[in-house]
Amino acid sequence: MVSIQVAGEALVDIVNSVAHPGGSPLNVAVGLGRLGHEVTLATDLGTDEHGQLIADHLQGSGVELAEGSQSDAPTSTATVVLDESANASYEFELNCSLGKLAASEASLLHTGSIAAFRSPSAQKLIDLFLAAPPNQLRSYDPNLRPALVEDRAKAISHIEKLSSLSHVVKLSDEDSMWLYPGWDTDRVLEHLLDLGASLAVMTFGARGAEARTRNCEVVVPSLSVPTADTVGAGDAFMAGLLHGIVDGPLAQNLRDGSTLDRAELEAALQIAAACAGMTVARTGANPPTLSELNEFMAGAGR
């Protein structure tokens, strides 16, 4: 079991008038908690019905709420609209300023998405990453919501600063197109490495994912599964990737800057792809437990 601190928004996804716990950092925290890690989430929750729904969801997945994460302010909501291909878009009502964030001795610190590019929470997260202990692994997923970007230049500045402070950066091809229009995958991943990341990963939905370090490149396919919807798929991938990293030698390689083993990296990406595939095969952001993942990997001969 590895101790992990996640910081960022928690909200409810409202689908067909039914509320479901969501938000990218929350989904990653839940994914890691279900995979057996000791996870604390620093976020903003109300004491309303939606906030209680999220708190119960976190408790059921083994995730602890950080002190100061609950207040009388309303819990954030995202109304989900699914297109004919079951892809999700969102309409948001947000309360995500993040209170006082405190550095911890957790082995891994993760953030991403809305709180990490909007003010004032973005600067608080940058300060948290700057205050991280030297031996703490740091990861970041931009997971953009362009409709919520208030100032493009400032948002990109926040995103690139967090990327520069992270060992692992994972973004989607859609994130890439918004951040760096006209750039191909190679250029984007190389840019993230130049900013300071040790491992840069891009996901392509049904077309799999590509990872890049200074010494190697790994491409993994996505799983061919019946798709219920894509809600939480990228977050499940992120949780699976981090699980694959912290559960083996890659974590220390990333911390000390030594060369990552290609086979180990490919194995971590296969775990990430499995977690994403298992999530899209069922409704909502519902990542697998460790026993479900192990059973699936054993059945797939991995």
C-alpha positions in Angstrom: 0.0 0.0 0.0 1.3 3.4 -1.0 0.2 6.7 0.5 -1.1 9.2 -2.0 -2.4 12.8 -1.8 -4.8 14.0 -4.5 -5.9 17.6 -4.6 -8.5 19.2 -6.9 -12.2 19.4 -7.6 -15.0 17.0 -6.5 -18.4 17.3 -7.9 -21.5 15.4 -9.0 -22.2 14.5 -12.6 -25.9 14.8 -13.2 -27.0 12.4 -15.9 -30.7 12.2 -16.8 -31.4 14.1 -13.5 -29.5 11.5 -11.4 -26.4 12.7 -9.5 -23.2 10.6 -9.6 -20.0 11.4 -7.8 -17.4 12.8 -10.2 -14.7 15.3 -11.0 -11.3 14.2 -12.4 -9.2 14.4 -9.2 -11.9 12.6 -7.3 -12.1 9.9 -9.9 -8.4 9.4 -9.8 -8.5 9.3 -6.0 -11.3 6.7 -6.1 -9.4 4.7 -8.7 -6.3 4.6 -6.6 -8.2 3.8 -3.5 -10.0 0.9 -5.1 -6.6 -0.4 -6.3 -5.5 -0.7 -2.6 -3.6 2.5 -1.9 -4.0 4.8 1.1 -5.5 7.9 -0.5 -6.4 11.4 0.9 -8.3 13.9 -1.2 -8.1 17.6 -0.6 -11.1 19.2 -2.2 -14.3 21.4 -1.7 -17.5 19.7 -0.7 -20.7 21.1 0.7 -22.6 19.7 3.5 -25.6 19.3 1.2 -27.1 16.2 -0.3 -24.6 16.1 -3.2 -21.7 16.6 -0.8 -22.9 13.7 1.4 -23.2 11.5 -1.8 -19.6 12.2 -2.6 -18.4 11.7 0.9 -20.1 8.3 1.1 -18.6 7.4 -2.3 -15.1 8.3 -1.2 -15.5 6.3 2.0 -16.8 3.3 0.1 -13.6 3.4 -2.1 -11.2 3.8 0.8 -10.5 7.5 0.2 -10.1 9.8 3.2 -11.2 13.5 3.0 -8.5 15.9 3.9 -9.2 18.3 6.8 -10.9 21.4 5.7 -12.5 19.9 2.6 -16.1 20.4 3.7 -17.9 23.7 4.1 -21.4 25.2 3.9 -20.9 26.3 0.3 -22.9 24.3 -2.3 -21.2 21.2 -3.9 -20.1 21.7 -7.5 -22.2 20.1 -10.2 -21.6 19.0 -13.9 -24.6 18.2 -16.0 -23.6 15.5 -18.4 -24.8 15.5 -22.0 -24.1 12.3 -24.0 -23.9 12.3 -27.8 -25.0 9.5 -30.1 -21.6 7.8 -29.6 -21.9 8.0 -25.7 -19.2 10.6 -25.5 -19.8 13.1 -22.6 -19.8 16.9 -22.5 -20.6 19.0 -19.4 -22.3 22.1 -18.1 -20.8 23.2 -14.8 -21.8 25.0 -11.7 -18.5 25.2 -9.7 -17.4 25.9 -6.2 -13.7 25.0 -6.2 -11.4 27.5 -4.6 -9.6 24.9 -2.4 -8.8 26.0 1.1 -5.4 25.9 2.7 -3.5 23.1 1.1 -0.8 21.5 3.2 2.1 19.5 1.9 2.2 15.9 3.1 4.7 13.1 3.4 2.7 10.9 1.0 4.7 9.0 -1.6 2.7 10.5 -4.5 1.0 13.9 -5.1 -1.5 14.2 -7.9 -3.6 16.9 -9.3 -5.4 17.9 -12.5 -8.3 19.3 -14.4 -10.4 22.4 -13.5 -8.9 23.4 -10.2 -5.5 23.3 -11.8 -6.1 25.9 -14.5 -8.6 28.3 -12.9 -7.9 31.0 -10.3 -7.4 31.0 -7.3 -7.1 27.3 -7.0 -4.4 26.9 -9.7 -1.9 29.0 -7.9 -2.6 27.1 -4.6 -1.9 23.8 -6.4 1.3 25.2 -7.9 2.4 26.3 -4.4 1.6 22.8 -3.1 3.7 21.2 -5.8 6.5 23.7 -5.0 6.4 22.8 -1.3 6.4 19.0 -2.0 9.2 17.0 -0.2 12.1 16.3 -2.5 11.4 12.5 -2.6 7.7 12.9 -3.3 6.6 11.7 -6.8 4.3 14.2 -8.5 1.8 13.7 -11.3 -0.5 15.9 -13.3 -3.3 15.5 -15.9 -4.5 18.8 -17.5 -7.9 17.2 -18.4 -9.1 20.4 -19.9 -12.6 21.8 -20.0 -12.1 24.6 -22.6 -15.5 26.1 -21.9 -14.4 26.9 -18.4 -11.1 28.6 -19.4 -11.4 32.3 -18.4 -8.0 33.4 -19.7 -6.3 31.2 -22.2 -2.8 32.6 -21.7 -3.0 32.3 -17.9 -4.5 28.8 -18.1 -1.6 27.6 -20.3 0.8 29.2 -17.9 -0.6 27.3 -15.0 -0.7 24.1 -17.0 2.9 24.4 -18.1 4.1 25.3 -14.6 2.4 22.2 -13.1 3.9 20.1 -16.0 7.3 21.5 -15.1 6.9 20.5 -11.5 5.6 16.9 -12.2 7.5 13.7 -12.9 4.5 12.3 -14.8 2.2 14.2 -17.1 -0.7 12.6 -18.9 -2.9 14.4 -21.3 -5.4 13.5 -24.0 -5.2 14.2 -27.7 -8.1 16.7 -27.2 -6.1 18.5 -24.5 -3.1 18.6 -26.9 -5.1 20.1 -29.7 -6.4 22.9 -27.5 -3.0 23.6 -25.9 -0.8 23.3 -29.0 -2.9 23.7 -32.2 -1.1 22.2 -35.2 1.5 20.3 -33.2 1.9 16.6 -33.7 2.2 14.0 -30.9 6.0 13.9 -31.1 6.3 17.6 -30.7 3.8 17.8 -27.8 5.4 15.0 -25.8 8.9 16.3 -26.4 7.7 19.7 -25.2 6.4 18.2 -22.0 9.8 16.5 -21.4 11.5 19.8 -22.1 9.3 21.5 -19.5 10.6 19.1 -16.9 8.4 16.0 -16.9 10.3 12.6 -16.8 7.4 10.7 -18.4 4.9 12.2 -20.8 1.9 10.3 -21.9 -0.8 11.0 -24.5 -4.1 9.1 -24.7 -6.1 8.8 -27.9 -9.4 7.2 -26.7 -10.1 4.1 -28.7 -6.7 4.4 -30.4 -4.7 3.7 -27.3 -1.9 5.7 -25.8 1.7 6.7 -26.3 4.4 7.3 -23.7 7.7 9.1 -24.0 10.8 9.4 -21.9 14.2 10.7 -22.9 15.3 7.2 -23.6 12.3 5.3 -25.0 8.9 5.4 -26.5 6.0 3.0 -25.8 2.7 2.6 -27.6 -0.2 0.5 -26.2 -3.6 -0.2 -27.8 -6.8 0.4 -26.0 -9.0 -2.6 -25.1 -11.7 -3.7 -27.5 -14.8 -3.7 -25.3 -18.5 -2.9 -25.6 -18.8 0.8 -24.7 -21.4 1.9 -22.1 -20.0 5.4 -22.0 -16.6 7.2 -21.7 -17.3 9.0 -18.4 -14.2 8.7 -16.2 -12.2 6.6 -18.7 -9.2 9.0 -18.8 -9.2 9.2 -15.0 -9.3 5.4 -14.7 -6.3 5.3 -17.1 -4.5 7.8 -14.9 -5.2 5.8 -11.8 -4.1 2.6 -13.4 -0.9 4.2 -14.7 0.0 5.6 -11.3 -0.8 2.2 -9.7 1.6 0.6 -12.2 4.3 3.1 -11.5 4.1 3.2 -7.7 3.7 -0.6 -7.4 7.1 -1.3 -9.1 10.6 0.2 -9.7 9.4 3.0 -12.0 8.6 5.2 -9.0 12.2 5.3 -7.8 13.5 5.7 -11.4 11.3 8.8 -11.8 12.3 10.2 -8.4 16.1 9.9 -9.0 16.1 10.6 -12.7 17.5 7.2 -13.7 16.5 5.5 -16.9 13.1 3.8 -17.0 12.9 0.2 -18.0 10.9 -0.1 -21.2 9.3 -3.4 -20.2 8.2 -2.0 -16.8 6.8 1.1 -18.5 4.9 -1.0 -21.0 3.4 -3.1 -18.2 2.3 0.1 -16.4 0.6 1.4 -19.5 -1.1 -2.0 -20.1 -2.5 -1.7 -16.5 -3.7 1.8 -17.3 -5.4 0.6 -20.6 -7.1 -2.2 -18.7 -8.5 0.2 -16.1 -9.8 2.5 -18.8 -11.3 -0.3 -20.8 -13.0 -1.8 -17.8 -14.5 1.6 -17.0 -15.9 2.3 -20.4 -17.5 -1.1 -20.4 -19.8 0.0 -17.5 -21.8 3.0 -16.9 -20.3 6.1 -15.3 -17.0 6.7 -13.6 -16.7 3.3 -12.1 -13.0 2.2 -12.1 -12.1 -1.4 -11.1 -11.0 -2.7 -7.8 -7.7 -4.4 -7.4 -9.2 -7.8 -7.4 -11.2 -7.0 -10.6 -8.0 -5.7 -12.2 -5.9 -8.7 -11.2 -8.6 -11.1 -12.4 -8.8 -9.3 -15.7 -5.0 -9.2 -16.2 -4.7 -12.8 -15.3 -7.4 -13.7 -17.9 -5.7 -11.6 -20.5 -2.4 -13.3 -19.8 -0.7 -10.1 -18.7 
